[in-house]
């Protein structure tokens, strides 16, 4: 593997980390949206099970 590729991979990782550090609320927002998706999926399942009874 060339030195250029190794440097490129390292620089891209540094860039990714810097972007994430610059957006501290992004992770929290993603967690909240995951909870909302779970709730919506459960409500849909409850609705389907409720209609079958």
N, C-alpha and C positions, 0 to 999 in steps of 0.2 A: 504494500500500500504506500502511496506517495506521501511525502511530508505535507504537501498541500491539502490532501484530503483529511489528514489528521487534524491539521490546524482548522480547516473548515468545520469539521464536526465539533471541535471544542468551541469555536466562536459561535456557532449556532446554538449550542447549549447555553453559553453565557448570555446570549441575546434572549433566549426563552426565559431564563431565570430572571433577567432584568425586567422583562415585560410583566412577568407574574408579580414581581415585587412592586412594580408601579401600579398594579391594580389589586390592592389587597381585598377589596370587596367582591371581586369576581368569584372567588371560591365560595364565599358565603351565599352569593346569589345562586350559584349552581346548586348548592345544598338545599336552599329553599325551593328551587324549582323541582328538584328531585322529590322532595316531600309532597309538593303539589301534584306531581305526576302519579305518585303512589296513591295519594288520596283519591284522585280522579279515577284511577283504575279500580280501586276497591269499591267506590260508589257505583261505578258501572256494573261491577260484578254483583253487588248487593241488589241493584235494580233488576238485573236479569234473574237472579235467584228469587226475588220477591214476586216477579211476574209468573214464575213457573209454579208457585204454590197455589 
